[in-house]
Amino acid sequence: MNASEGLWSHLTGGALFWLTLTLVVYTIVDRLSLLARRNPLANPVLHSVWVIGTILVVSGTPYETYFDGAYFIHFLLGPATVALALPLYENRRVVLRSLVPIVAALAVGSAATIGSVIVCAAIFDLPAMITISSLPKSATSGVAMGISQSVGGDASLTAIIVVATGIAGAVMATPLLNFLRITDRRARGFALGLAAHGVGTARAFQVHPLTGTFAGVGMSLNGLLTAVLVPLAASLIGG
């Protein structure tokens, strides 16, 4: 092993290296996203994933090593989710006035996210394990992994599907909602949070604070309802 390889191994073996790399990469792609006027295709999460993934593959670094370094960011997902209560409180009157459509949209939307998995599984003849692991795809990762594990799914597979769902939703939501001529910020935000959880909510806050608030409401309520509906759907699949 030459000196440069030894130095690289020393650096990448430390947790601080991967934490710093993750923050630097995200800061750069977020800046580029800002320069692109927050174009959906310039989503910072999407580009952070492939950039860091490429670095891991090229360097031959196991994911476990990377995760040990970036765990602190994973830990902050919990406090970040709780922090969504602040804009919710600030806009509580607007949210309460929209309570009836929120409940109706939640029931239809949550059922649709789970139903779409069942339909796709039937069309493509997917194994039961993959189907069950995909059922909570629109819940935020911590909730989805817990639900998946409780019904016999693969939590790691669920995490991958959840991230992919969030990124796809954040990229596709704006052009799709524009195409459907849905202009109400509340409806746009709620749909994005319900379908694309935390990644979609982050995107919604980039668009407008009210859009982000309703995205947070959609994400939170969908997590609760998903915890009820997924076990029922899983029992039907397993049975």
MARROTI-863206 format. One line per field, with one value per residue: residue number from 1; residue in one letter; chain; x, y, z of N, C-alpha, C in turn. Coordinates in Angstrom, 1 decimal. Layout:
resi <- NUM	...
resn <- a	...
chain <- A	...
n.u <- X	...
n.v <- Y	...
n.w <- Z	...
ca.u <- X	...
ca.v <- Y	...
ca.w <- Z	...
c.u <- X	...
c.v <- Y	...
c.w <- Z	...
//
This chain:
resi <- 1	2	3	4	5	6	7	8	9	10	11	12	13	14	15	16	17	18	19	20	21	22	23	24	25	26	27	28	29	30	31	32	33	34	35	36	37	38	39	40	41	42	43	44	45	46	47	48	49	50	51	52	53	54	55	56	57	58	59	60	61	62	63	64	65	66	67	68	69	70	71	72	73	74	75	76	77	78	79	80	81	82	83	84	85	86	87	88	89	90	91	92	93	94	95	96	97	98	99	100	101	102	103	104	105	106	107	108	109	110	111	112	113	114	115	116	117	118	119	120	121	122	123	124	125	126	127	128	129	130	131	132	133	134	135	136	137	138	139	140	141	142	143	144	145	146	147	148	149	150	151	152	153	154	155	156	157	158	159	160	161	162	163	164	165	166	167	168	169	170	171	172	173	174	175	176	177	178	179	180	181	182	183	184	185	186	187	188	189	190	191	192	193	194	195	196	197	198	199	200	201	202	203	204	205	206	207	208	209	210	211	212	213	214	215	216	217	218	219	220	221	222	223	224	225	226	227	228	229	230	231	232	233	234	235	236	237	238	239
resn <- m	n	a	s	e	g	l	w	s	h	l	t	g	g	a	l	f	w	l	t	l	t	l	v	v	y	t	i	v	d	r	l	s	l	l	a	r	r	n	p	l	a	n	p	v	l	h	s	v	w	v	i	g	t	i	l	v	v	s	g	t	p	y	e	t	y	f	d	g	a	y	f	i	h	f	l	l	g	p	a	t	v	a	l	a	l	p	l	y	e	n	r	r	v	v	l	r	s	l	v	p	i	v	a	a	l	a	v	g	s	a	a	t	i	g	s	v	i	v	c	a	a	i	f	d	l	p	a	m	i	t	i	s	s	l	p	k	s	a	t	s	g	v	a	m	g	i	s	q	s	v	g	g	d	a	s	l	t	a	i	i	v	v	a	t	g	i	a	g	a	v	m	a	t	p	l	l	n	f	l	r	i	t	d	r	r	a	r	g	f	a	l	g	l	a	a	h	g	v	g	t	a	r	a	f	q	v	h	p	l	t	g	t	f	a	g	v	g	m	s	l	n	g	l	l	t	a	v	l	v	p	l	a	a	s	l	i	g	g
chain <- A	A	A	A	A	A	A	A	A	A	A	A	A	A	A	A	A	A	A	A	A	A	A	A	A	A	A	A	A	A	A	A	A	A	A	A	A	A	A	A	A	A	A	A	A	A	A	A	A	A	A	A	A	A	A	A	A	A	A	A	A	A	A	A	A	A	A	A	A	A	A	A	A	A	A	A	A	A	A	A	A	A	A	A	A	A	A	A	A	A	A	A	A	A	A	A	A	A	A	A	A	A	A	A	A	A	A	A	A	A	A	A	A	A	A	A	A	A	A	A	A	A	A	A	A	A	A	A	A	A	A	A	A	A	A	A	A	A	A	A	A	A	A	A	A	A	A	A	A	A	A	A	A	A	A	A	A	A	A	A	A	A	A	A	A	A	A	A	A	A	A	A	A	A	A	A	A	A	A	A	A	A	A	A	A	A	A	A	A	A	A	A	A	A	A	A	A	A	A	A	A	A	A	A	A	A	A	A	A	A	A	A	A	A	A	A	A	A	A	A	A	A	A	A	A	A	A	A	A	A	A	A	A	A	A	A	A	A	A
n.u <- 0.9	0.7	1.7	-0.4	-2.7	-2.7	-3.2	-5.7	-7.2	-6.9	-8.3	-10.9	-11.7	-12.5	-15.2	-15.8	-15.0	-16.9	-19.2	-18.6	-18.2	-20.7	-22.2	-20.8	-21.2	-24.0	-24.4	-23.2	-24.8	-27.2	-26.8	-26.5	-29.0	-30.5	-29.4	-30.5	-33.1	-34.7	-35.6	-37.5	-36.0	-33.5	-33.3	-31.9	-31.6	-31.8	-29.5	-27.5	-27.6	-26.8	-24.2	-22.8	-23.2	-21.7	-19.1	-18.8	-18.9	-16.7	-14.6	-14.7	-15.9	-17.7	-21.2	-22.0	-19.8	-19.9	-22.4	-22.0	-20.4	-22.1	-24.3	-25.1	-26.6	-28.7	-29.8	-30.8	-33.1	-35.4	-35.7	-36.0	-38.4	-40.1	-39.8	-41.4	-43.8	-43.8	-44.3	-46.8	-48.2	-48.1	-49.7	-52.2	-54.9	-55.6	-55.2	-57.1	-59.5	-59.5	-60.1	-62.1	-61.7	-59.1	-59.3	-60.8	-59.1	-56.9	-57.9	-58.5	-56.0	-54.1	-55.1	-54.8	-52.0	-51.2	-52.8	-51.9	-49.5	-50.3	-51.7	-49.7	-48.1	-49.7	-49.9	-47.2	-46.5	-45.1	-42.9	-44.2	-42.7	-41.4	-43.6	-44.9	-42.9	-43.0	-45.4	-45.6	-44.5	-44.9	-44.8	-42.8	-39.3	-38.4	-40.8	-41.9	-40.1	-40.3	-43.0	-42.9	-41.1	-42.7	-44.7	-43.5	-41.9	-39.0	-36.9	-34.7	-35.0	-37.4	-36.6	-35.0	-36.9	-38.6	-37.0	-36.6	-39.2	-39.8	-37.9	-38.7	-41.3	-40.8	-39.5	-41.4	-43.8	-44.4	-44.4	-46.5	-48.7	-49.0	-49.7	-52.2	-53.5	-53.8	-53.8	-54.1	-52.3	-52.5	-53.6	-51.7	-49.4	-50.3	-50.8	-48.2	-46.8	-48.1	-47.8	-45.0	-43.6	-41.0	-39.0	-40.6	-41.9	-39.8	-39.2	-41.6	-41.5	-39.6	-40.9	-43.1	-44.0	-46.7	-47.4	-45.5	-46.2	-48.7	-47.8	-46.3	-48.4	-49.8	-47.8	-47.4	-50.0	-50.5	-48.5	-49.6	-52.0	-51.1	-49.8	-52.0	-53.4	-51.5	-50.9	-53.4	-53.6	-51.3	-52.0	-53.9	-52.5	-50.6	-52.3
n.v <- -1.2	2.2	5.5	7.4	5.8	4.7	7.1	7.7	5.5	5.9	8.3	7.8	5.9	7.2	8.5	11.2	12.1	11.1	12.3	15.0	15.0	14.3	16.6	18.6	17.8	18.0	20.7	21.9	20.9	21.8	24.5	24.7	23.9	26.1	28.0	27.1	27.9	26.4	24.3	21.3	19.1	19.6	18.7	18.6	16.4	14.2	14.5	14.5	11.9	10.3	11.3	10.8	8.1	7.3	8.0	6.2	3.7	3.9	4.3	1.9	1.7	0.2	0.4	0.3	1.4	4.1	4.8	4.7	6.9	9.0	8.9	10.7	12.6	11.0	10.6	13.2	13.3	12.7	14.9	16.9	16.3	16.6	19.3	20.3	20.9	23.6	25.4	24.4	25.1	27.8	28.2	27.2	28.0	28.2	25.6	24.3	25.3	23.9	21.3	19.3	18.8	17.9	15.5	13.9	13.9	12.6	10.0	9.0	9.4	8.0	5.4	5.0	5.1	2.7	0.9	1.2	-0.2	-2.8	-3.3	-3.0	-5.1	-7.3	-7.0	-7.3	-9.6	-9.8	-11.0	-11.9	-10.8	-8.6	-7.1	-6.6	-5.2	-2.9	-1.7	0.5	2.7	5.4	6.6	8.3	7.6	6.4	5.6	4.0	1.9	0.7	-0.2	-1.9	-3.9	-4.9	-6.3	-8.3	-7.6	-6.5	-4.4	-2.9	-3.0	-1.7	0.9	1.7	1.8	3.7	6.1	6.3	6.7	9.2	10.9	10.6	11.6	14.3	15.3	14.9	16.1	18.9	19.5	17.7	18.5	21.1	20.4	19.2	21.4	22.3	24.7	25.6	26.2	24.8	22.3	21.4	21.2	19.3	17.0	16.5	16.0	13.8	11.8	11.8	12.0	13.0	14.0	15.1	17.0	18.7	19.8	21.1	23.2	24.7	25.8	27.3	28.7	28.0	25.9	24.1	23.7	22.4	20.2	19.0	18.4	16.5	14.5	13.7	12.8	10.8	9.0	8.1	6.9	5.0	3.2	1.9	0.9	-0.6	-3.1	-4.4	-4.7	-6.2	-8.6	-9.5	-10.1	-11.9	-13.8
n.w <- 0.0	-1.0	0.1	-0.4	-0.6	2.0	3.5	2.6	3.5	6.2	6.6	5.6	7.4	9.7	11.6	11.4	8.9	7.0	7.9	7.6	4.8	3.8	4.6	3.2	0.5	0.4	0.9	-1.3	-3.5	-2.8	-3.0	-5.8	-6.5	-5.6	-7.3	-9.6	-9.3	-7.7	-9.2	-9.8	-10.8	-9.9	-7.3	-4.1	-2.4	-4.1	-5.8	-3.9	-3.0	-5.3	-5.8	-3.3	-3.2	-5.5	-4.7	-2.6	-4.0	-5.8	-4.0	-2.7	-0.2	2.5	3.1	5.7	7.1	6.1	7.2	9.9	10.2	9.3	11.0	12.9	11.4	10.6	13.1	13.6	12.2	13.7	15.7	13.7	12.5	14.7	14.9	13.0	14.1	14.9	12.6	12.1	14.4	14.1	12.0	12.7	12.8	10.1	9.3	10.9	9.8	7.5	8.1	7.5	4.6	4.9	6.4	4.6	2.3	3.5	4.1	1.5	0.2	1.7	1.6	-1.2	-1.6	-0.4	-1.7	-4.3	-4.2	-3.8	-6.2	-8.1	-7.3	-7.9	-10.7	-11.6	-10.4	-7.8	-5.2	-1.9	0.2	-0.8	-1.5	1.0	2.3	0.8	1.3	3.4	2.0	1.7	4.2	6.6	7.0	9.6	10.8	8.8	8.6	11.1	11.0	8.8	9.8	11.9	10.6	9.3	7.2	5.3	6.8	5.9	3.1	2.9	3.8	1.6	-0.4	0.6	0.6	-2.2	-3.0	-1.8	-3.1	-5.8	-5.6	-4.7	-7.0	-9.1	-8.3	-8.5	-11.4	-12.0	-10.5	-11.5	-14.1	-13.6	-12.8	-10.2	-7.9	-5.3	-2.4	0.0	-0.7	-2.5	-0.8	1.2	-0.4	-1.3	1.1	2.1	0.2	-0.3	2.0	4.3	2.5	0.5	2.0	2.8	0.2	-0.2	1.7	0.5	-1.5	-0.4	2.8	3.8	2.1	2.9	5.6	5.4	4.1	6.1	7.9	6.3	6.1	8.8	9.6	7.8	8.5	10.9	10.1	8.2	9.9	10.9	8.6	7.1	8.5	8.3	5.5	5.0	6.3	4.7	2.4	3.3	4.2
ca.u <- 0.0	1.5	1.4	-1.7	-3.7	-2.7	-3.8	-7.2	-7.8	-7.0	-9.3	-12.2	-12.0	-13.0	-16.6	-15.9	-14.8	-18.2	-20.2	-18.2	-18.4	-22.2	-22.6	-20.2	-21.9	-25.4	-24.3	-22.9	-25.9	-28.3	-26.5	-26.8	-30.5	-30.9	-29.1	-31.5	-34.4	-35.4	-36.2	-37.6	-35.0	-32.3	-33.6	-30.6	-31.5	-31.6	-28.2	-26.6	-27.6	-25.9	-22.8	-22.2	-23.1	-20.6	-17.9	-18.7	-18.5	-15.3	-13.6	-14.9	-16.3	-19.0	-22.3	-21.9	-18.7	-20.4	-23.5	-21.4	-20.0	-23.2	-25.4	-25.7	-27.6	-29.9	-30.4	-31.5	-34.4	-36.4	-35.9	-36.4	-39.8	-40.8	-39.8	-42.5	-44.9	-43.8	-45.1	-48.1	-48.8	-48.3	-50.8	-53.2	-56.2	-55.8	-55.3	-58.4	-60.5	-59.4	-60.1	-62.9	-61.0	-57.9	-59.7	-61.2	-57.9	-56.1	-58.4	-58.3	-54.6	-53.4	-55.5	-54.3	-50.6	-51.1	-53.5	-51.0	-48.5	-51.0	-52.0	-48.4	-47.6	-50.5	-49.5	-45.8	-46.3	-44.0	-43.0	-44.9	-41.8	-41.2	-44.9	-45.2	-41.9	-43.3	-46.6	-45.5	-43.5	-45.2	-44.6	-41.5	-38.5	-38.4	-42.2	-42.1	-39.2	-40.9	-44.2	-42.5	-40.6	-43.7	-45.6	-42.8	-41.2	-37.5	-36.8	-33.7	-35.6	-38.4	-35.9	-34.6	-38.1	-39.2	-36.2	-36.9	-40.5	-39.7	-37.2	-39.6	-42.4	-40.3	-39.2	-42.5	-45.0	-44.6	-45.0	-47.8	-49.8	-49.2	-50.5	-53.6	-54.0	-54.1	-53.0	-54.2	-51.1	-52.8	-53.8	-50.4	-48.6	-50.8	-50.6	-46.8	-46.4	-48.8	-47.2	-43.5	-43.1	-40.0	-38.3	-41.6	-42.1	-38.7	-39.4	-42.8	-41.1	-38.8	-41.9	-43.9	-44.2	-48.0	-47.3	-44.7	-47.0	-49.7	-47.1	-46.0	-49.7	-50.0	-46.8	-47.7	-51.3	-50.4	-47.8	-50.5	-53.0	-50.4	-49.6	-53.2	-53.8	-50.6	-51.1	-54.6	-53.2	-50.3	-52.7	-54.6	-51.5	-50.0	-53.4
ca.v <- 0.0	3.4	6.5	8.0	4.8	4.7	8.3	7.6	4.5	6.5	9.4	7.2	5.1	8.0	8.9	12.6	12.2	10.8	13.3	16.2	14.8	14.4	18.0	19.4	17.5	18.5	22.2	22.2	20.6	22.7	25.8	24.5	23.9	27.5	28.7	26.6	28.4	25.3	23.4	20.0	18.2	19.9	18.3	18.4	15.0	13.3	14.6	14.1	10.4	9.7	11.7	10.1	6.7	7.1	8.0	4.9	2.6	4.1	4.1	0.6	1.8	-0.4	1.3	0.3	2.4	5.4	5.1	5.0	8.3	9.9	8.5	11.9	13.2	10.2	10.9	14.5	13.2	12.8	16.3	17.7	16.0	17.3	20.8	20.7	21.4	25.0	26.1	23.9	25.9	29.2	28.2	26.3	28.4	27.8	24.1	23.9	25.6	22.9	20.0	18.4	18.3	17.2	14.1	13.2	13.6	11.6	8.7	8.6	9.4	6.9	4.1	5.0	4.8	1.3	0.2	1.2	-1.3	-4.1	-3.4	-3.2	-6.5	-8.2	-6.9	-7.8	-10.9	-9.6	-11.8	-11.3	-10.1	-7.3	-6.3	-6.2	-4.2	-1.7	-1.1	1.8	3.5	6.9	7.1	8.7	6.3	5.8	5.0	2.9	0.7	0.0	-0.8	-3.1	-5.0	-5.5	-7.1	-9.4	-7.1	-6.3	-3.0	-2.3	-2.8	-0.6	2.2	2.1	2.1	5.0	7.1	6.4	7.3	10.6	11.6	10.6	12.5	15.7	15.7	14.9	16.7	20.2	19.5	17.0	19.4	22.1	19.8	19.0	22.8	22.4	25.8	25.8	25.8	23.8	21.0	21.0	20.8	18.1	15.9	16.2	15.5	12.5	10.9	11.8	12.2	14.1	14.6	16.0	18.2	19.7	20.4	22.0	24.4	25.5	26.5	28.3	28.2	27.4	24.6	23.2	23.4	21.4	19.0	18.4	17.8	15.3	13.5	13.2	12.1	9.6	8.1	7.4	6.0	3.9	2.3	1.1	0.2	-1.6	-4.4	-5.0	-5.1	-7.3	-9.8	-10.0	-10.6	-13.1	-14.8
ca.w <- 0.0	-1.0	1.1	-0.6	-0.2	3.4	4.0	2.2	4.4	7.5	6.6	5.5	8.6	10.8	11.4	11.1	7.5	6.3	8.3	6.9	3.3	3.6	4.8	2.1	-0.7	0.4	0.8	-2.7	-4.4	-2.4	-3.6	-7.2	-6.6	-5.5	-8.6	-10.6	-8.9	-7.0	-10.2	-9.2	-11.2	-9.1	-5.9	-3.5	-1.9	-5.3	-6.3	-2.8	-3.0	-6.3	-5.6	-2.2	-3.6	-6.4	-3.9	-1.9	-4.9	-6.3	-2.9	-2.1	1.2	2.8	3.5	7.2	7.5	5.9	8.1	11.2	10.2	9.1	11.9	13.5	10.5	10.7	14.4	13.6	11.5	14.8	16.1	12.5	12.3	15.8	14.7	12.1	15.0	15.0	11.5	12.2	15.4	13.6	11.0	13.2	12.4	8.7	9.3	11.5	8.9	6.4	8.8	6.7	3.4	5.3	6.7	3.4	1.5	4.2	3.9	0.1	-0.2	2.4	1.0	-2.5	-1.6	-0.1	-2.8	-5.5	-4.1	-4.0	-7.6	-8.8	-7.0	-8.7	-12.1	-11.8	-9.6	-6.9	-4.0	-0.8	1.1	-1.4	-1.4	2.3	2.6	0.1	1.7	4.1	1.3	1.8	5.5	6.8	7.1	10.9	11.0	7.8	8.9	12.2	10.5	8.0	10.6	12.7	9.8	8.6	6.0	5.4	7.1	5.0	1.8	3.1	3.8	0.2	-1.2	1.1	0.1	-3.6	-3.1	-1.4	-4.1	-6.9	-5.3	-4.7	-8.3	-10.0	-7.7	-9.0	-12.8	-12.1	-9.9	-12.4	-15.2	-13.1	-12.5	-8.8	-7.5	-3.8	-1.7	1.0	-1.4	-3.0	0.3	1.8	-1.3	-1.3	2.4	2.3	-0.8	-0.4	3.4	4.7	1.3	-0.1	2.9	2.6	-1.0	0.0	2.4	-0.4	-2.4	0.3	4.2	4.0	1.4	3.8	6.8	5.1	3.8	7.4	8.4	5.5	6.4	10.1	9.7	7.0	9.3	11.9	9.4	7.6	10.9	11.1	7.4	6.6	9.1	7.7	4.1	5.1	6.7	3.5	1.5	4.0	4.3
c.u <- 0.9	1.0	0.0	-2.8	-3.8	-3.4	-5.3	-7.8	-7.9	-8.1	-10.7	-12.6	-12.5	-14.4	-16.7	-15.8	-16.2	-19.2	-19.9	-18.5	-19.9	-22.7	-22.1	-21.0	-23.3	-25.4	-24.1	-24.1	-27.1	-28.1	-26.8	-28.3	-31.0	-30.6	-30.0	-32.9	-35.3	-36.2	-36.3	-36.5	-33.6	-32.5	-32.3	-30.5	-31.2	-30.1	-27.1	-26.5	-26.6	-24.5	-22.1	-22.1	-22.0	-19.3	-17.7	-18.3	-17.1	-14.3	-13.7	-15.2	-17.6	-20.0	-22.3	-20.9	-19.2	-21.5	-23.0	-21.0	-21.1	-24.4	-26.0	-26.7	-28.9	-30.6	-31.2	-32.8	-35.6	-36.7	-36.4	-37.9	-40.6	-40.9	-40.8	-43.7	-44.9	-44.5	-46.6	-48.9	-49.1	-49.4	-52.0	-54.6	-56.6	-56.0	-56.7	-59.6	-60.6	-59.6	-60.9	-62.2	-59.7	-58.2	-60.0	-60.0	-57.0	-56.6	-58.2	-56.9	-53.9	-53.8	-54.9	-52.8	-50.4	-51.7	-52.6	-50.0	-49.1	-51.3	-50.8	-47.9	-48.4	-50.1	-48.2	-45.5	-45.1	-44.1	-43.6	-44.0	-41.6	-42.5	-45.1	-44.2	-42.2	-44.5	-46.5	-44.6	-43.7	-45.1	-43.1	-40.6	-38.6	-39.7	-42.3	-41.3	-39.8	-42.1	-43.8	-42.0	-41.7	-44.7	-44.8	-42.0	-39.7	-37.3	-35.8	-34.2	-36.6	-37.7	-35.5	-35.8	-38.7	-38.4	-36.5	-38.2	-40.5	-39.0	-38.1	-40.7	-42.0	-40.0	-40.4	-43.7	-45.3	-45.1	-46.3	-48.9	-50.1	-50.1	-51.9	-54.3	-54.5	-53.2	-53.1	-53.0	-51.3	-52.9	-52.5	-49.5	-49.0	-50.6	-49.1	-46.3	-46.9	-48.1	-45.7	-42.9	-42.1	-39.4	-39.3	-41.9	-41.0	-38.8	-40.6	-42.4	-40.2	-39.7	-42.6	-44.1	-45.6	-48.0	-46.6	-45.5	-48.0	-49.0	-46.7	-47.3	-49.9	-49.1	-47.1	-48.9	-51.2	-49.5	-48.7	-51.4	-52.3	-50.1	-50.8	-53.6	-52.8	-50.7	-52.3	-54.2	-52.2	-51.0	-53.4	-53.6	-50.9	-51.1	-53.8
c.v <- 1.2	4.4	7.1	7.1	4.7	5.9	8.2	6.7	5.1	7.5	8.8	6.3	5.9	8.5	10.3	12.9	12.1	11.8	14.6	16.1	15.0	15.9	18.9	19.1	18.1	20.1	22.6	22.0	21.5	24.1	25.8	24.5	25.3	28.3	28.3	27.0	27.3	24.4	22.0	19.0	18.5	19.6	18.0	17.0	14.0	13.3	14.3	12.6	9.8	10.1	10.9	8.6	6.4	7.1	6.7	3.8	2.7	3.9	2.7	0.6	1.1	0.6	1.4	1.4	3.8	5.7	5.4	6.4	9.3	9.7	9.7	12.6	12.4	10.4	12.2	14.4	13.3	14.2	17.2	17.5	16.7	18.8	21.3	21.2	22.9	25.7	25.6	24.8	27.3	29.3	27.4	26.7	28.0	26.3	23.7	24.2	24.6	21.5	19.0	17.9	17.5	15.7	13.3	12.9	12.6	10.2	8.2	8.4	8.2	5.6	3.9	4.6	3.3	0.5	0.1	0.1	-2.6	-4.3	-3.7	-4.7	-7.5	-8.2	-7.6	-9.1	-10.8	-10.5	-11.1	-10.4	-8.7	-6.4	-5.8	-5.1	-2.9	-1.0	0.3	2.8	5.0	7.4	7.5	7.5	5.6	5.0	3.8	1.7	0.0	-0.7	-2.1	-4.2	-5.7	-6.4	-8.2	-8.9	-7.0	-4.8	-2.2	-2.0	-1.7	0.8	2.6	2.5	3.5	6.2	7.4	7.1	8.8	11.4	11.7	11.6	14.0	16.2	15.8	15.7	18.0	20.2	18.8	17.8	20.5	21.6	19.6	20.3	22.9	23.5	26.1	25.3	24.7	22.4	20.5	20.4	19.5	16.9	15.5	15.6	14.1	11.5	10.7	12.1	13.3	14.8	15.6	17.2	19.2	20.4	21.4	23.3	25.3	26.3	27.6	27.8	27.5	26.0	23.6	22.8	22.3	20.1	18.2	17.8	16.5	14.2	12.9	12.4	10.8	8.6	7.3	6.5	4.8	2.8	1.4	0.3	-0.8	-3.0	-5.1	-5.5	-6.2	-8.6	-10.4	-10.7	-11.9	-14.2	-15.4
c.w <- 0.0	0.0	0.9	-0.3	1.3	4.1	3.8	3.2	5.8	7.6	6.6	6.6	9.7	10.5	11.0	9.6	6.8	6.7	7.6	5.4	3.0	3.6	3.6	0.8	-0.7	0.2	-0.6	-3.6	-4.0	-3.0	-5.1	-7.4	-6.5	-6.7	-9.7	-10.3	-8.4	-8.1	-9.6	-9.6	-10.5	-7.7	-5.2	-2.9	-3.0	-5.6	-5.2	-2.8	-4.0	-6.2	-4.5	-2.6	-4.6	-5.7	-3.1	-2.8	-5.4	-5.2	-2.3	-0.6	1.5	3.3	5.1	7.7	7.3	6.9	9.5	11.3	10.1	10.0	12.6	12.7	10.6	12.1	14.4	12.9	12.5	15.2	14.9	12.3	13.4	15.5	13.7	12.8	15.0	13.9	11.6	13.3	14.9	12.6	11.4	12.8	10.9	8.6	9.8	10.6	7.7	6.9	8.0	5.5	3.7	5.6	5.5	2.5	2.1	3.9	2.5	-0.2	0.4	1.8	-0.4	-2.5	-1.3	-1.2	-4.0	-5.4	-4.3	-5.5	-8.4	-8.6	-7.7	-10.2	-12.4	-11.1	-8.7	-5.7	-2.8	0.1	0.5	-1.3	0.0	2.7	1.9	0.6	2.4	3.4	1.4	3.2	5.7	7.3	8.5	11.1	10.0	8.1	10.1	11.8	9.7	8.8	11.4	11.9	9.0	7.4	6.3	5.6	6.2	3.6	1.9	3.1	2.4	-0.6	-0.7	0.6	-1.4	-3.8	-2.8	-2.5	-5.4	-6.8	-5.3	-6.1	-9.2	-9.5	-8.4	-10.5	-12.9	-11.6	-10.8	-13.6	-14.8	-12.7	-11.1	-8.2	-6.0	-3.1	-0.6	0.4	-1.9	-1.9	0.9	0.9	-1.3	0.0	2.6	1.4	-0.7	0.9	3.6	3.5	0.6	0.7	2.8	1.3	-0.9	0.7	1.5	-1.3	-1.6	1.8	4.4	3.3	2.3	5.1	6.5	4.6	5.1	8.1	7.6	5.9	7.8	10.2	8.9	7.7	10.3	11.2	8.7	8.6	11.2	9.8	6.9	7.2	8.5	6.2	4.1	5.5	5.6	2.5	2.0	4.1	3.0
//
